Amino acid sequence: MTIKDILEKLVKDYQESEYKNYGRDMSYLSARKELLTGGKLYTFEVGSSTVKPVRMKGSLEYTANPIVADACGEFPEVVGEGLHRVMVNAGALNNTLLISDGVEAYKS
């Protein structure tokens, strides 16, 4: 599973939860924006809290950790070596939404 797959599942689960619990029928894009705008994506070594560097797709330089989502709730594509532990925090409240081990960076 890749970082992109995990983020998509997170948004779809939120979208379904909002409909089931509150009757809110929202589009995928609306759900992503509401859930992840200003959110933070952290990458670590698997099973630890040691930061594992990643690069923006197309760049040779490592990026800051955490990576911050834009105003539409999108994270830039990143590439990295091997598997990662990924943690995603919500934007405004900075609540942890997800922690997952054994995740691949985006595939080119």
Phi, psi and omega in degrees: 000141181257169176303317180300316179300316181296318180295320179296317179295320179301314181292317180297320177297319178296315180302313179294320180296317180297322179289312183296315186274330187232001181070017181274113178264100184241151178288163177303316182296320178294318179297317180297316181297315182294319185280319193247355179303124182076005179294166182235137178244119179252144175237132182229167169296145181303132176074013182216181175250017176281122182301134176246118185290147174227162178243152171292142179304128180091357181248153176263349183263146178287151182258166178294153177234111022273163173264132185258135178288151180279187183294344177262003180080019180260140173261144176293155177289135179235154176235149180199166182272136173068204183263157184228159161263130183243136174233132179241127176249144177291156184297279190297316184270346180059028176285143176286122180265331188199140168226126183218134178262156174075035184259136175276151171289174179304143176271143181284000000 
